């Protein structure tokens, strides 16, 4: 071998040696990381911290966003619910969900409660704790300004609703903004719990306040400095065969126990024992699913080991604990062949023979309860623990607080904090402000802006006047349902002048007047002097001498203007030709409010005769006061007049337009308003015959409709609305007639009451 060849060989040999050495070093390093993963993560975390300290511009030591703390640049945590994310964008998406829910039982101030568990569980299943030091000045994860907004909003809501007594509100708070998602004018079930904790009989205070008796607001309390109360849920999984004993979004608890203590740990363990929970004496079994939960509960398990408890664990948990120096006995979780398992390694044997004093089972995830979950080993072991009456904990937060409580070794002797006497409530001074006198029906009628006015068109009615009308209509409804009639218009006479056929409008006004204690005089064209050539003006002047108001229906579009000029008494338009029908529009709006809760935000579809349908014309006009979308479905010959259509378009209310009622239009509809094709309006009867059956609403039509929509019709109907729809609960047209009587009662009272 030449010297050159020898040099090349030596170089190649050295390169191969170095390569192998590097490969072996890499393998050793990977092996070391696999054997001690947690130490590696800790070292990595320390390096990041040192880098942050030396270069603060490059790293953020702590970022505050949406009231939550984000720690560690490589693993992002949400401190509110302890979720972890590998990327900032994933955490940002998580933070956009409303996580802060607060419940306030309020009279004049709010009382806050805290939950031990994460936010993804039902509030009724959560462990709740509170103490007097935290109720007023501090709320977890909320800024002081947000707390102030919550308190201000609570007071304003109480004032606006004119509430005297307890009421509870649920808030969402985020980015220092708050929203109300629920308000109940009643006490919550936490009300007596807070009452006992504070030592103040809030129920007695509320009762006196509602009865108008003198009461002292929030008398001073004398509570021990170390004083915490915990409310613990109680479950009945042992009585529910096959139920998975885990918490989720559905409420599962069937009771609750409240206890006091010097710390939350003492109060919690007392409450837990009160539910029938037995504390472990020797053996504790752990089965922890996620790595995050393993890391979180590790210090608590170390504490159990130091206390002398024998630790049992399933496969993955046992390996993890042994890697961290905790002696553990492995148990096989329900092998495929139970007969092949040795008893000392059998989880089934341990549970069935009550060898386990506490089973901590922390599932990896419980977002959805699919049927497949009930076949998992985790479910089967949890169910076995319940069936064999082994104490079971399925929440890492509860497990940690329980282990800490066990470690503190409380003696459970009765102390001063274990009971609380209600504070003597002074009644000598009436510190409670006297509630403002509520506005009565008489007050509304006395100050009526309708008094003595002609009601000729919906254009003359403002939104405030509409709401006044609906408020009085609601009072009329209550009055009729309670006593059948009111005496508001006793001694008054209403003249009903109907020169067109009418059933609902004429009878509705007749019934409304009589239920108000008044009388009616009814005349029609067939029985009037019109047959002898009498003019409309003379007939109006004649009836004006007999009554205190006139309701007029006439085929002439200008009839109400003529009548208003001729009469001294109020004229109420009950339909003037094809132009308007104001009172029908009023009762239509009232029907929507009563059936759907509001008019704003609705999609209203008009179908049928939109050209001659005066009810549609009036309703389109009065809907200018509301944020609605209007769809039009009618053949070209019966289309809505262009003037009204352009007005809807200018207001931004016009939606889809079609010559037929399409499934897409029906699917978007909240109110389907059907109208009759009016034969009496057609000059050419052939044209009527061509279009009369084009727009038919049937049960088949409503297959595409929402479950909470309604079908309305001013009636009478012909073929455009099938009788089979009558049995559909969404058919509101017969209820619509009853609402009409209440609205007309309100209108007559507002116009004619003295």
Secondary structure, 3 states (H helix, E strand, C coil): CCHHHHHHHHHHHHHHHHHHHHHHHHHHHHHHHHHCHHHHHHHHHHHHHHHHHHCCCCCCCCEEECCEEECCCCCEECCCCCCEECCHHHHHHHHCCCCCEEEEEECCCEECCEECCCCCCCHHHCCEEECCCCCCCCCCCCCHHHHHHHHHHHHHHHHHCCCCCCEEEEEEEECCEEEEEEEECCCCCCHHHHHHHHCCCHHHHHHHHHHCCCCCCCCCCCCCCCCEEEEEEECCHHHCCCCCCCCCCCCCCCEEEEEEECCHHHHHHHHHHHCCCCCCCCEEEEEECCHHHHHHHHHHHHHHHHCCCEEEECHHHHHHHHHCCCCCEECECCCCCHHHCCHHHEHHHHHHCCCCCEEEEECCCCCCCCHHHHHCHHHHHHHHHHHCCCCEECCHHHHHHHHHHHHHCCCCCCCHHHCCCCCCCCCCCCCCCCCCCCCCHHHHHHCCCCCCCCECCHHHCCHHHHHHHHHHHHHHHHHHHHHCCCCCCCCCEEEEEECCCCCHHHHHHHHHHHHCCCEEEEEEHHHCHHHHCCCHHHHHHHHHCCCCEEEEEECCCCHHHHHHHHCCCEEEEEEECCCECHHHHHHHHHHHHHHHCCCCCCEEEEECCCCCCHHHHHHHHHHHHCCCEEEEECCHHHCCCHHHHHHHHHCCCEEEEECCCCHHHHHHCCEEEECCCCHHHCCCHHHHHHHCCCCCECCCHHHHCCCCCEEEECCCCCCCECHHHHHCCCECHHHHHHHHHHHHHHHHHHHHCC
